[in-house]
Amino acid sequence: MKELKVGIIGSGFIAKHHARAYTLLPGIELVGISALHDTKPKKIMKELNIEFGYYKNYKDLLKKDLDAVSICLPNYLHKEVTIESLNTGSHVIIEKPLAMNAEEGFEMINAEKETNRNIFYAENNIFAPSFRKAKEIIEEGALGKIYRGRGKEQHSGPHSEWFYKKAKAGGGALIDLGIHDIACLVWFINAEVEKVFCQTSTMIPEREDFGTCEVEDNTVGILYFDNEAHVVIEESWTAPGGYDMGFELYGLKGQLNVSPTFSDLIKVYSKDGYGYAVEKAASTQGWTYPVPAESWSFGYPQEIKHFIECIRDNKTSNIDGSFGLKILQIVDTMYKSADSEKVEKVEYL
């Protein structure tokens, strides 16, 4: 088996999931992580008990003849770093969203074609075990024709300042959380979104640690699919209690409710609290719903394994840059609807 050389650009929460996933795969050399400061890379090395290089400038990491690079950076850097990575001969595994907007996304897809490298779109929820099982049940016809549904994702807000700034994030809860729900719903229902309606609001305009919130922190929208299904999505950065997400799907023959969080797999009551339950849970006192094997439950190792197999076997993936661009075009149209206060048709280019 040929050893593949990989690198990670970025060192936050998601980068740690990528690093852990690479350590689980045979024939992978994690060459290094690029970040502005070495504190987080050192922490990842200690937590995972591995060693890799540290590169303050990501361009130095890209000079290492990498087979693949994981891009775990703020949204405004996705386009530039992706195109540079493709031009060095690396395949790219990029976290959501693909870019700040569809226009940037098109530039990235064009670069992918010109370089004959692949962009893999890291939508981890499509690889989460609970959602894979839900997809299997749907494909077996258990629900019949799906006509209605709901997707929800919420927590108390991101832990980095850039998320709250329009010029760096492109948007708020919709492009951060809603993009997950839209991708999963398109995958679950296996139909195209024809029209959308969206409303956004900012409930906490000033964030104590991060200053002014320039983007929406709450979103409610409706996706109108071409199979006549109407699905509501609800996204929030103002919900205390830790990260929560899930889906409800209703068909003419059945219904399905699936969530990897706030489930009854493990339910704990503690007066004093304990170590860790789930991302963004501020406390573990009282009743909590810890997520077992969080990285696996959310699909991170499985998606990385899939993408590495595609690279090794020279295969394409359905979860690619074009898929990410399609979802981004839906998000763009939802922002258009929020501005116009009307139902807007999604124009796929």
ZADO-1210 file (C-alpha; in nm, 4 decimals, padded with zeros to 6 digits):
<atoms>
<atom x="00.0000" y="00.0000" z="00.0000" code="MET" pos="1"/>
<atom x="00.1416" y="00.3355" z="-00.1044" code="LYS" pos="2"/>
<atom x="00.1744" y="00.5724" z="00.1866" code="GLU" pos="3"/>
<atom x="-00.0214" y="00.8928" z="00.1393" code="LEU" pos="4"/>
<atom x="00.1105" y="01.2211" z="00.2727" code="LYS" pos="5"/>
<atom x="-00.1546" y="01.4519" z="00.4172" code="VAL" pos="6"/>
<atom x="-00.1587" y="01.7896" z="00.5849" code="GLY" pos="7"/>
<atom x="-00.4120" y="01.9925" z="00.7807" code="ILE" pos="8"/>
<atom x="-00.4508" y="02.3682" z="00.7453" code="ILE" pos="9"/>
<atom x="-00.6186" y="02.5050" z="01.0560" code="GLY" pos="10"/>
<atom x="-00.6043" y="02.3824" z="01.4144" code="SER" pos="11"/>
<atom x="-00.9467" y="02.4282" z="01.5714" code="GLY" pos="12"/>
<atom x="-01.2203" y="02.1883" z="01.6810" code="PHE" pos="13"/>
<atom x="-01.2731" y="02.0378" z="01.3346" code="ILE" pos="14"/>
<atom x="-00.8995" y="02.0053" z="01.2641" code="ALA" pos="15"/>
<atom x="-00.8680" y="01.7822" z="01.5706" code="LYS" pos="16"/>
<atom x="-01.1401" y="01.5529" z="01.4318" code="HIS" pos="17"/>
<atom x="-00.9529" y="01.5316" z="01.1009" code="HIS" pos="18"/>
<atom x="-00.6222" y="01.4586" z="01.2753" code="ALA" pos="19"/>
<atom x="-00.7785" y="01.1831" z="01.4838" code="ARG" pos="20"/>
<atom x="-00.9344" y="01.0290" z="01.1722" code="ALA" pos="21"/>
<atom x="-00.5997" y="01.0205" z="00.9913" code="TYR" pos="22"/>
<atom x="-00.4375" y="00.8398" z="01.2847" code="THR" pos="23"/>
<atom x="-00.6943" y="00.5589" z="01.2492" code="LEU" pos="24"/>
<atom x="-00.6081" y="00.4866" z="00.8855" code="LEU" pos="25"/>
<atom x="-00.3192" y="00.2651" z="00.7668" code="PRO" pos="26"/>
<atom x="-00.0681" y="00.4007" z="00.5193" code="GLY" pos="27"/>
<atom x="-00.1190" y="00.7659" z="00.6134" code="ILE" pos="28"/>
<atom x="00.1588" y="01.0056" z="00.7100" code="GLU" pos="29"/>
<atom x="00.0252" y="01.3197" z="00.8768" code="LEU" pos="30"/>
<atom x="00.3045" y="01.5502" z="00.7624" code="VAL" pos="31"/>
<atom x="00.1939" y="01.8527" z="00.9594" code="GLY" pos="32"/>
<atom x="-00.0590" y="02.1107" z="01.0675" code="ILE" pos="33"/>
<atom x="-00.0471" y="02.4770" z="00.9714" code="SER" pos="34"/>
<atom x="-00.1736" y="02.7385" z="01.2154" code="ALA" pos="35"/>
<atom x="-00.0780" y="03.0924" z="01.3106" code="LEU" pos="36"/>
<atom x="00.0281" y="02.9771" z="01.6579" code="HIS" pos="37"/>
<atom x="00.1655" y="02.6428" z="01.7750" code="ASP" pos="38"/>
<atom x="-00.0461" y="02.6152" z="02.0915" code="THR" pos="39"/>
<atom x="-00.3374" y="02.4221" z="01.9383" code="LYS" pos="40"/>
<atom x="-00.1235" y="02.1929" z="01.7185" code="PRO" pos="41"/>
<atom x="00.0813" y="02.1021" z="02.0261" code="LYS" pos="42"/>
<atom x="-00.2402" y="02.0302" z="02.2154" code="LYS" pos="43"/>
<atom x="-00.3612" y="01.8014" z="01.9352" code="ILE" pos="44"/>
<atom x="-00.0259" y="01.6167" z="01.9392" code="MET" pos="45"/>
<atom x="-00.0547" y="01.5650" z="02.3131" code="LYS" pos="46"/>
<atom x="-00.4193" y="01.4554" z="02.3100" code="GLU" pos="47"/>
<atom x="-00.3710" y="01.2098" z="02.0212" code="LEU" pos="48"/>
<atom x="-00.0205" y="01.1032" z="02.1268" code="ASN" pos="49"/>
<atom x="00.1248" y="01.1617" z="01.7811" code="ILE" pos="50"/>
<atom x="00.3942" y="01.3815" z="01.6311" code="GLU" pos="51"/>
<atom x="00.3826" y="01.5925" z="01.3173" code="PHE" pos="52"/>
<atom x="00.5384" y="01.9088" z="01.1827" code="GLY" pos="53"/>
<atom x="00.4172" y="02.2580" z="01.2660" code="TYR" pos="54"/>
<atom x="00.4016" y="02.5207" z="00.9913" code="TYR" pos="55"/>
<atom x="00.3078" y="02.8780" z="01.0679" code="LYS" pos="56"/>
<atom x="00.2709" y="02.9543" z="00.6965" code="ASN" pos="57"/>
<atom x="00.0466" y="02.7069" z="00.5163" code="TYR" pos="58"/>
<atom x="00.2407" y="02.7654" z="00.1936" code="LYS" pos="59"/>
<atom x="00.5383" y="02.5911" z="00.3548" code="ASP" pos="60"/>
<atom x="00.3212" y="02.2890" z="00.4334" code="LEU" pos="61"/>
<atom x="00.1946" y="02.2793" z="00.0737" code="LEU" pos="62"/>
<atom x="00.5560" y="02.2481" z="-00.0462" code="LYS" pos="63"/>
<atom x="00.5788" y="01.9016" z="00.1135" code="LYS" pos="64"/>
<atom x="00.4412" y="01.7169" z="-00.1901" code="ASP" pos="65"/>
<atom x="00.1141" y="01.6284" z="-00.0191" code="LEU" pos="66"/>
<atom x="-00.1373" y="01.3837" z="-00.1631" code="ASP" pos="67"/>
<atom x="-00.4242" y="01.5484" z="00.0247" code="ALA" pos="68"/>
<atom x="-00.4870" y="01.8469" z="00.2466" code="VAL" pos="69"/>
<atom x="-00.7692" y="01.9065" z="00.4923" code="SER" pos="70"/>
<atom x="-00.8818" y="02.2682" z="00.4949" code="ILE" pos="71"/>
<atom x="-01.0273" y="02.3565" z="00.8345" code="CYS" pos="72"/>
<atom x="-01.0209" y="02.7348" z="00.8101" code="LEU" pos="73"/>
<atom x="-01.2616" y="03.0299" z="00.8395" code="PRO" pos="74"/>
<atom x="-01.4962" y="03.0608" z="00.5432" code="ASN" pos="75"/>
<atom x="-01.3269" y="03.3625" z="00.3848" code="TYR" pos="76"/>
<atom x="-01.0070" y="03.1627" z="00.3329" code="LEU" pos="77"/>
<atom x="-01.1669" y="02.8576" z="00.1687" code="HIS" pos="78"/>
<atom x="-01.1432" y="02.9711" z="-00.1916" code="LYS" pos="79"/>
<atom x="-00.7861" y="03.1018" z="-00.1840" code="GLU" pos="80"/>
<atom x="-00.6345" y="02.8101" z="00.0080" code="VAL" pos="81"/>
<atom x="-00.8285" y="02.5476" z="-00.1874" code="THR" pos="82"/>
<atom x="-00.7114" y="02.6810" z="-00.5227" code="ILE" pos="83"/>
<atom x="-00.3508" y="02.7057" z="-00.4011" code="GLU" pos="84"/>
<atom x="-00.3678" y="02.3501" z="-00.2690" code="SER" pos="85"/>
<atom x="-00.5087" y="02.2155" z="-00.5959" code="LEU" pos="86"/>
<atom x="-00.2364" y="02.3952" z="-00.7898" code="ASN" pos="87"/>
<atom x="00.0334" y="02.2183" z="-00.5859" code="THR" pos="88"/>
<atom x="-00.1114" y="01.8806" z="-00.6875" code="GLY" pos="89"/>
<atom x="-00.2989" y="01.8028" z="-00.3665" code="SER" pos="90"/>
<atom x="-00.6503" y="01.6728" z="-00.3428" code="HIS" pos="91"/>
<atom x="-00.8595" y="01.8862" z="-00.1072" code="VAL" pos="92"/>
<atom x="-01.0900" y="01.7821" z="00.1750" code="ILE" pos="93"/>
<atom x="-01.2768" y="02.0954" z="00.2701" code="ILE" pos="94"/>
<atom x="-01.5073" y="02.1657" z="00.5604" code="GLU" pos="95"/>
<atom x="-01.8442" y="02.3269" z="00.5063" code="LYS" pos="96"/>
<atom x="-01.9388" y="02.5636" z="00.3601" code="PRO" pos="97"/>
<atom x="-01.7580" y="02.5163" z="00.0306" code="LEU" pos="98"/>
<atom x="-01.7027" y="02.8919" z="00.0122" code="ALA" pos="99"/>
<atom x="-01.8507" y="03.2260" z="00.1181" code="MET" pos="100"/>
<atom x="-02.0978" y="03.2116" z="-00.1682" code="ASN" pos="101"/>
<atom x="-02.1707" y="03.0255" z="-00.4912" code="ALA" pos="102"/>
<atom x="-01.9630" y="03.2658" z="-00.7009" code="GLU" pos="103"/>
<atom x="-01.6511" y="03.1701" z="-00.5072" code="GLU" pos="104"/>
<atom x="-01.7573" y="02.8077" z="-00.5240" code="GLY" pos="105"/>
<atom x="-01.7656" y="02.8169" z="-00.9048" code="PHE" pos="106"/>
<atom x="-01.4057" y="02.9430" z="-00.9103" code="GLU" pos="107"/>
<atom x="-01.3019" y="02.6495" z="-00.6928" code="MET" pos="108"/>
<atom x="-01.4786" y="02.3959" z="-00.9144" code="ILE" pos="109"/>
<atom x="-01.3107" y="02.5453" z="-01.2217" code="ASN" pos="110"/>
<atom x="-00.9715" y="02.5130" z="-01.0519" code="ALA" pos="111"/>
<atom x="-01.0538" y="02.1513" z="-00.9687" code="GLU" pos="112"/>
<atom x="-01.1168" y="02.0779" z="-01.3366" code="LYS" pos="113"/>
<atom x="-00.8042" y="02.2611" z="-01.4518" code="GLU" pos="114"/>
<atom x="-00.5732" y="02.0816" z="-01.2088" code="THR" pos="115"/>
<atom x="-00.7250" y="01.7341" z="-01.2454" code="ASN" pos="116"/>
<atom x="-00.7384" y="01.7100" z="-00.8653" code="ARG" pos="117"/>
<atom x="-01.0499" y="01.6455" z="-00.6565" code="ASN" pos="118"/>
<atom x="-01.2384" y="01.8502" z="-00.4005" code="ILE" pos="119"/>
<atom x="-01.4091" y="01.6369" z="-00.1358" code="PHE" pos="120"/>
<atom x="-01.6847" y="01.8109" z="00.0595" code="TYR" pos="121"/>
<atom x="-01.6616" y="01.7226" z="00.4284" code="ALA" pos="122"/>
<atom x="-02.0280" y="01.6932" z="00.5246" code="GLU" pos="123"/>
<atom x="-01.9707" y="01.4680" z="00.8253" code="ASN" pos="124"/>
<atom x="-02.3389" y="01.4132" z="00.9053" code="ASN" pos="125"/>
<atom x="-02.3892" y="01.2119" z="00.5874" code="ILE" pos="126"/>
<atom x="-02.1426" y="00.9607" z="00.7364" code="PHE" pos="127"/>
<atom x="-02.2878" y="00.9582" z="01.0900" code="ALA" pos="128"/>
<atom x="-02.4094" y="00.6056" z="01.1808" code="PRO" pos="129"/>
<atom x="-02.7570" y="00.7160" z="01.2912" code="SER" pos="130"/>
<atom x="-02.8136" y="00.9102" z="00.9696" code="PHE" pos="131"/>
<atom x="-02.6736" y="00.6296" z="00.7516" code="ARG" pos="132"/>
<atom x="-02.9249" y="00.3955" z="00.9110" code="LYS" pos="133"/>
<atom x="-03.2037" y="00.6479" z="00.8519" code="ALA" pos="134"/>
<atom x="-03.1038" y="00.6705" z="00.4839" code="LYS" pos="135"/>
<atom x="-03.1072" y="00.2901" z="00.4572" code="GLU" pos="136"/>
<atom x="-03.4592" y="00.2775" z="00.6046" code="ILE" pos="137"/>
<atom x="-03.5801" y="00.5465" z="00.3635" code="ILE" pos="138"/>
<atom x="-03.4303" y="00.3652" z="00.0626" code="GLU" pos="139"/>
<atom x="-03.6038" y="00.0436" z="00.1678" code="GLU" pos="140"/>
<atom x="-03.9356" y="00.2263" z="00.1286" code="GLY" pos="141"/>
<atom x="-04.0359" y="00.2286" z="00.4946" code="ALA" pos="142"/>
<atom x="-04.1750" y="00.5824" z="00.4766" code="LEU" pos="143"/>
<atom x="-04.3206" y="00.5735" z="00.1276" code="GLY" pos="144"/>
<atom x="-04.3441" y="00.9109" z="-00.0427" code="LYS" pos="145"/>
<atom x="-04.1969" y="01.1771" z="00.1858" code="ILE" pos="146"/>
<atom x="-04.4181" y="01.4848" z="00.1908" code="TYR" pos="147"/>
<atom x="-04.3145" y="01.6768" z="00.5022" code="ARG" pos="148"/>
<atom x="-04.0197" y="01.7094" z="00.7364" code="GLY" pos="149"/>
<atom x="-03.8155" y="01.9135" z="00.9782" code="ARG" pos="150"/>
<atom x="-03.4448" y="01.9676" z="01.0307" code="GLY" pos="151"/>
<atom x="-03.3056" y="02.1371" z="01.3387" code="LYS" pos="152"/>
<atom x="-02.9581" y="02.2334" z="01.4560" code="GLU" pos="153"/>
<atom x="-02.8781" y="02.4536" z="01.7503" code="GLN" pos="154"/>
<atom x="-02.6285" y="02.5565" z="02.0169" code="HIS" pos="155"/>
<atom x="-02.5374" y="02.8709" z="02.2092" code="SER" pos="156"/>
<atom x="-02.3066" y="03.0123" z="01.9441" code="GLY" pos="157"/>
<atom x="-01.9591" y="02.9536" z="01.7928" code="PRO" pos="158"/>
<atom x="-01.6429" y="02.9912" z="01.9991" code="HIS" pos="159"/>
<atom x="-01.4452" y="03.2001" z="01.7488" code="SER" pos="160"/>
<atom x="-01.4898" y="03.5687" z="01.6716" code="GLU" pos="161"/>
<atom x="-01.4775" y="03.5338" z="01.2920" code="TRP" pos="162"/>
<atom x="-01.8114" y="03.3482" z="01.2819" code="PHE" pos="163"/>
<atom x="-01.9886" y="03.6666" z="01.3892" code="TYR" pos="164"/>
<atom x="-01.8349" y="03.8906" z="01.1206" code="LYS" pos="165"/>
<atom x="-02.0078" y="03.9177" z="00.7832" code="LYS" pos="166"/>
<atom x="-01.6881" y="03.9722" z="00.5832" code="ALA" pos="167"/>
<atom x="-01.5252" y="03.6584" z="00.7233" code="LYS" pos="168"/>
<atom x="-01.8201" y="03.4195" z="00.7530" code="ALA" pos="169"/>
<atom x="-02.0535" y="03.5288" z="00.4733" code="GLY" pos="170"/>
<atom x="-02.3514" y="03.4733" z="00.7008" code="GLY" pos="171"/>
<atom x="-02.4511" y="03.3360" z="01.0377" code="GLY" pos="172"/>
<atom x="-02.6516" y="03.0414" z="01.1678" code="ALA" pos="173"/>
<atom x="-02.7846" y="02.9571" z="00.8199" code="LEU" pos="174"/>
<atom x="-02.4487" y="02.9116" z="00.6465" code="ILE" pos="175"/>
<atom x="-02.2955" y="02.7596" z="00.9610" code="ASP" pos="176"/>
<atom x="-02.5674" y="02.5180" z="01.0758" code="LEU" pos="177"/>
<atom x="-02.8396" y="02.5253" z="00.8116" code="GLY" pos="178"/>
<atom x="-02.5977" y="02.4134" z="00.5440" code="ILE" pos="179"/>
<atom x="-02.5662" y="02.0817" z="00.7324" code="HIS" pos="180"/>
<atom x="-02.9419" y="02.0303" z="00.7439" code="ASP" pos="181"/>
<atom x="-02.9925" y="02.1192" z="00.3782" code="ILE" pos="182"/>
<atom x="-02.7214" y="01.8766" z="00.2654" code="ALA" pos="183"/>
<atom x="-02.8665" y="01.5923" z="00.4728" code="CYS" pos="184"/>
<atom x="-03.2233" y="01.6604" z="00.3594" code="LEU" pos="185"/>
<atom x="-03.1242" y="01.6633" z="-00.0083" code="VAL" pos="186"/>
<atom x="-02.9461" y="01.3333" z="00.0578" code="TRP" pos="187"/>
<atom x="-03.2304" y="01.1798" z="00.2590" code="PHE" pos="188"/>
<atom x="-03.5107" y="01.2752" z="00.0214" code="ILE" pos="189"/>
<atom x="-03.3043" y="01.2304" z="-00.2982" code="ASN" pos="190"/>
<atom x="-03.4794" y="01.5193" z="-00.4701" code="ALA" pos="191"/>
<atom x="-03.3903" y="01.8713" z="-00.5777" code="GLU" pos="192"/>
<atom x="-03.4873" y="02.1870" z="-00.3912" code="VAL" pos="193"/>
<atom x="-03.6914" y="02.3998" z="-00.6322" code="GLU" pos="194"/>
<atom x="-03.7896" y="02.6961" z="-00.4141" code="LYS" pos="195"/>
<atom x="-03.7145" y="02.8310" z="-00.0692" code="VAL" pos="196"/>
<atom x="-03.8550" y="03.0729" z="00.1840" code="PHE" pos="197"/>
<atom x="-03.6422" y="03.2074" z="00.4684" code="CYS" pos="198"/>
<atom x="-03.6581" y="03.4447" z="00.7630" code="GLN" pos="199"/>
<atom x="-03.3574" y="03.5477" z="00.9714" code="THR" pos="200"/>
<atom x="-03.3117" y="03.7392" z="01.2956" code="SER" pos="201"/>
<atom x="-03.0423" y="03.8439" z="01.5406" code="THR" pos="202"/>
<atom x="-03.1533" y="03.7868" z="01.8982" code="MET" pos="203"/>
<atom x="-02.8198" y="03.8625" z="02.0705" code="ILE" pos="204"/>
<atom x="-02.6621" y="04.1527" z="01.8788" code="PRO" pos="205"/>
<atom x="-02.3687" y="04.1861" z="02.1179" code="GLU" pos="206"/>
<atom x="-02.1611" y="03.8861" z="02.2206" code="ARG" pos="207"/>
<atom x="-01.9670" y="03.9330" z="02.5404" code="GLU" pos="208"/>
<atom x="-01.6473" y="03.7682" z="02.4195" code="ASP" pos="209"/>
<atom x="-01.6718" y="03.8424" z="02.0461" code="PHE" pos="210"/>
<atom x="-01.8230" y="04.1889" z="02.0053" code="GLY" pos="211"/>
<atom x="-02.1010" y="04.2769" z="01.7626" code="THR" pos="212"/>
<atom x="-02.2827" y="03.9947" z="01.5878" code="CYS" pos="213"/>
<atom x="-02.3054" y="04.1211" z="01.2290" code="GLU" pos="214"/>
<atom x="-02.4943" y="03.8177" z="01.1005" code="VAL" pos="215"/>
<atom x="-02.8141" y="03.6286" z="01.1812" code="GLU" pos="216"/>
<atom x="-02.8095" y="03.4080" z="01.4888" code="ASP" pos="217"/>
<atom x="-03.1472" y="03.2466" z="01.4148" code="ASN" pos="218"/>
<atom x="-03.3029" y="03.1210" z="01.0922" code="THR" pos="219"/>
<atom x="-03.6288" y="02.9543" z="00.9967" code="VAL" pos="220"/>
<atom x="-03.6781" y="02.8371" z="00.6387" code="GLY" pos="221"/>
<atom x="-03.8864" y="02.6155" z="00.4146" code="ILE" pos="222"/>
<atom x="-03.7411" y="02.3950" z="00.1412" code="LEU" pos="223"/>
<atom x="-03.9799" y="02.3102" z="-00.1431" code="TYR" pos="224"/>
<atom x="-03.8585" y="01.9915" z="-00.3152" code="PHE" pos="225"/>
<atom x="-03.9456" y="01.8848" z="-00.6687" code="ASP" pos="226"/>
<atom x="-04.1140" y="01.5687" z="-00.5327" code="ASN" pos="227"/>
<atom x="-04.3690" y="01.7968" z="-00.3552" code="GLU" pos="228"/>
<atom x="-04.2098" y="01.7580" z="-00.0102" code="ALA" pos="229"/>
<atom x="-04.2081" y="02.0710" z="00.2079" code="HIS" pos="230"/>
<atom x="-03.9458" y="02.0701" z="00.4825" code="VAL" pos="231"/>
<atom x="-03.8863" y="02.3266" z="00.7579" code="VAL" pos="232"/>
<atom x="-03.5385" y="02.3977" z="00.8891" code="ILE" pos="233"/>
<atom x="-03.4644" y="02.5759" z="01.2174" code="GLU" pos="234"/>
<atom x="-03.1151" y="02.6981" z="01.3051" code="GLU" pos="235"/>
<atom x="-03.0062" y="02.8766" z="01.6209" code="SER" pos="236"/>
<atom x="-02.6965" y="03.0178" z="01.7868" code="TRP" pos="237"/>
<atom x="-02.8912" y="03.1184" z="02.0984" code="THR" pos="238"/>
<atom x="-02.9937" y="02.7799" z="02.2411" code="ALA" pos="239"/>
<atom x="-02.8243" y="02.6894" z="02.5718" code="PRO" pos="240"/>
<atom x="-02.7567" y="02.3344" z="02.6829" code="GLY" pos="241"/>
<atom x="-02.5068" y="02.2114" z="02.4247" code="GLY" pos="242"/>
<atom x="-02.5119" y="02.1096" z="02.0607" code="TYR" pos="243"/>
<atom x="-02.8332" y="01.9487" z="01.9357" code="ASP" pos="244"/>
<atom x="-02.9495" y="01.8427" z="01.5928" code="MET" pos="245"/>
<atom x="-03.1950" y="01.6033" z="01.4341" code="GLY" pos="246"/>
<atom x="-03.4501" y="01.5331" z="01.1634" code="PHE" pos="247"/>
<atom x="-03.8158" y="01.4372" z="01.1399" code="GLU" pos="248"/>
<atom x="-03.9408" y="01.2946" z="00.8114" code="LEU" pos="249"/>
<atom x="-04.3024" y="01.2059" z="00.7330" code="TYR" pos="250"/>
<atom x="-04.4130" y="00.9804" z="00.4499" code="GLY" pos="251"/>
<atom x="-04.7422" y="00.8313" z="00.3362" code="LEU" pos="252"/>
<atom x="-04.6412" y="00.4935" z="00.4841" code="LYS" pos="253"/>
<atom x="-04.4426" y="00.5918" z="00.7894" code="GLY" pos="254"/>
<atom x="-04.2397" y="00.8461" z="00.9804" code="GLN" pos="255"/>
<atom x="-03.8847" y="00.8726" z="01.1107" code="LEU" pos="256"/>
<atom x="-03.7176" y="01.0712" z="01.3869" code="ASN" pos="257"/>
<atom x="-03.3384" y="01.0614" z="01.4108" code="VAL" pos="258"/>
<atom x="-03.0827" y="01.2467" z="01.6217" code="SER" pos="259"/>
<atom x="-02.7330" y="01.1627" z="01.7480" code="PRO" pos="260"/>
<atom x="-02.7738" y="01.4205" z="02.0288" code="THR" pos="261"/>
<atom x="-03.0133" y="01.4602" z="02.3236" code="PHE" pos="262"/>
<atom x="-03.0911" y="01.0908" z="02.2811" code="SER" pos="263"/>
<atom x="-03.1581" y="00.8239" z="02.5414" code="ASP" pos="264"/>
<atom x="-02.8481" y="00.6182" z="02.4598" code="LEU" pos="265"/>
<atom x="-02.6985" y="00.7640" z="02.7773" code="ILE" pos="266"/>
<atom x="-02.8889" y="00.9890" z="03.0160" code="LYS" pos="267"/>
<atom x="-02.7161" y="01.1243" z="03.3265" code="VAL" pos="268"/>
<atom x="-02.8232" y="01.3251" z="03.6276" code="TYR" pos="269"/>
<atom x="-02.5412" y="01.4788" z="03.8308" code="SER" pos="270"/>
<atom x="-02.5650" y="01.7359" z="04.1080" code="LYS" pos="271"/>
<atom x="-02.1969" y="01.8276" z="04.0815" code="ASP" pos="272"/>
<atom x="-02.1383" y="01.7637" z="03.7120" code="GLY" pos="273"/>
<atom x="-01.8616" y="01.5705" z="03.5373" code="TYR" pos="274"/>
<atom x="-01.6040" y="01.6126" z="03.2583" code="GLY" pos="275"/>
<atom x="-01.7547" y="01.6351" z="02.9094" code="TYR" pos="276"/>
<atom x="-02.0927" y="01.5592" z="02.7544" code="ALA" pos="277"/>
<atom x="-02.1032" y="01.7125" z="02.4058" code="VAL" pos="278"/>
<atom x="-01.9716" y="02.0096" z="02.2116" code="GLU" pos="279"/>
<atom x="-02.0773" y="02.3489" z="02.3535" code="LYS" pos="280"/>
<atom x="-02.2402" y="02.2107" z="02.6674" code="ALA" pos="281"/>
<atom x="-02.1497" y="02.4776" z="02.9228" code="ALA" pos="282"/>
<atom x="-02.2188" y="02.2512" z="03.2212" code="SER" pos="283"/>
<atom x="-02.2753" y="01.8856" z="03.3035" code="THR" pos="284"/>
<atom x="-02.4829" y="01.9526" z="03.6135" code="GLN" pos="285"/>
<atom x="-02.8420" y="01.8303" z="03.6193" code="GLY" pos="286"/>
<atom x="-02.9731" y="01.6081" z="03.3391" code="TRP" pos="287"/>
<atom x="-02.7361" y="01.5631" z="03.0446" code="THR" pos="288"/>
<atom x="-02.7220" y="01.3473" z="02.7322" code="TYR" pos="289"/>
<atom x="-02.3554" y="01.2705" z="02.6629" code="PRO" pos="290"/>
<atom x="-02.2705" y="01.1569" z="02.3101" code="VAL" pos="291"/>
<atom x="-02.0666" y="00.8339" z="02.3122" code="PRO" pos="292"/>
<atom x="-01.7635" y="00.8275" z="02.0815" code="ALA" pos="293"/>
<atom x="-01.8507" y="01.1791" z="01.9657" code="GLU" pos="294"/>
<atom x="-01.6196" y="01.1870" z="01.6642" code="SER" pos="295"/>
<atom x="-01.7534" y="00.8519" z="01.5370" code="TRP" pos="296"/>
<atom x="-02.1163" y="00.9384" z="01.6191" code="SER" pos="297"/>
<atom x="-02.0852" y="01.2525" z="01.4070" code="PHE" pos="298"/>
<atom x="-01.9183" y="01.0701" z="01.1167" code="GLY" pos="299"/>
<atom x="-01.5746" y="01.2360" z="01.1041" code="TYR" pos="300"/>
<atom x="-01.3497" y="00.9256" z="01.0783" code="PRO" pos="301"/>
<atom x="-01.5879" y="00.7618" z="00.8312" code="GLN" pos="302"/>
<atom x="-01.5870" y="01.0569" z="00.5914" code="GLU" pos="303"/>
<atom x="-01.2069" y="01.0845" z="00.5960" code="ILE" pos="304"/>
<atom x="-01.1786" y="00.7090" z="00.5344" code="LYS" pos="305"/>
<atom x="-01.4146" y="00.7385" z="00.2366" code="HIS" pos="306"/>
<atom x="-01.2233" y="01.0291" z="00.0848" code="PHE" pos="307"/>
<atom x="-00.8847" y="00.8577" z="00.1299" code="ILE" pos="308"/>
<atom x="-01.0216" y="00.5446" z="-00.0375" code="GLU" pos="309"/>
<atom x="-01.1389" y="00.7572" z="-00.3306" code="CYS" pos="310"/>
<atom x="-00.7903" y="00.9055" z="-00.3637" code="ILE" pos="311"/>
<atom x="-00.6172" y="00.5656" z="-00.3410" code="ARG" pos="312"/>
<atom x="-00.8523" y="00.3981" z="-00.5901" code="ASP" pos="313"/>
<atom x="-00.8878" y="00.7029" z="-00.8183" code="ASN" pos="314"/>
<atom x="-01.2645" y="00.7052" z="-00.7673" code="LYS" pos="315"/>
<atom x="-01.5093" y="00.9909" z="-00.7539" code="THR" pos="316"/>
<atom x="-01.7393" y="01.0653" z="-00.4607" code="SER" pos="317"/>
<atom x="-02.0988" y="01.1865" z="-00.4575" code="ASN" pos="318"/>
<atom x="-01.9991" y="01.4075" z="-00.1652" code="ILE" pos="319"/>
<atom x="-01.7728" y="01.6271" z="-00.3744" code="ASP" pos="320"/>
<atom x="-01.7175" y="01.9892" z="-00.4620" code="GLY" pos="321"/>
<atom x="-02.0156" y="01.9940" z="-00.6980" code="SER" pos="322"/>
<atom x="-02.2411" y="01.8678" z="-00.4191" code="PHE" pos="323"/>
<atom x="-02.1062" y="02.1374" z="-00.1886" code="GLY" pos="324"/>
<atom x="-02.1713" y="02.3983" z="-00.4575" code="LEU" pos="325"/>
<atom x="-02.5310" y="02.2817" z="-00.5020" code="LYS" pos="326"/>
<atom x="-02.5979" y="02.3169" z="-00.1304" code="ILE" pos="327"/>
<atom x="-02.4316" y="02.6594" z="-00.1287" code="LEU" pos="328"/>
<atom x="-02.6588" y="02.7765" z="-00.4115" code="GLN" pos="329"/>
<atom x="-02.9603" y="02.6794" z="-00.1993" code="ILE" pos="330"/>
<atom x="-02.8174" y="02.8761" z="00.0935" code="VAL" pos="331"/>
<atom x="-02.7550" y="03.1793" z="-00.1292" code="ASP" pos="332"/>
<atom x="-03.1174" y="03.1642" z="-00.2440" code="THR" pos="333"/>
<atom x="-03.2375" y="03.1449" z="00.1163" code="MET" pos="334"/>
<atom x="-03.0478" y="03.4645" z="00.1969" code="TYR" pos="335"/>
<atom x="-03.2101" y="03.6187" z="-00.1105" code="LYS" pos="336"/>
<atom x="-03.5501" y="03.5149" z="00.0231" code="SER" pos="337"/>
<atom x="-03.4748" y="03.6624" z="00.3655" code="ALA" pos="338"/>
<atom x="-03.3995" y="03.9951" z="00.1967" code="ASP" pos="339"/>
<atom x="-03.6973" y="03.9919" z="-00.0414" code="SER" pos="340"/>
<atom x="-03.9411" y="03.8371" z="00.2108" code="GLU" pos="341"/>
<atom x="-04.0676" y="03.6215" z="-00.0760" code="LYS" pos="342"/>
<atom x="-04.0458" y="03.2633" z="-00.1930" code="VAL" pos="343"/>
<atom x="-03.7467" y="03.2452" z="-00.4285" code="GLU" pos="344"/>
<atom x="-03.6675" y="02.9904" z="-00.6990" code="LYS" pos="345"/>
<atom x="-03.3273" y="02.8199" z="-00.6779" code="VAL" pos="346"/>
<atom x="-03.1321" y="02.8757" z="-00.9980" code="GLU" pos="347"/>
<atom x="-02.8717" y="02.6028" z="-01.0430" code="TYR" pos="348"/>
<atom x="-02.5946" y="02.7028" z="-01.2815" code="LEU" pos="349"/>
</atoms>
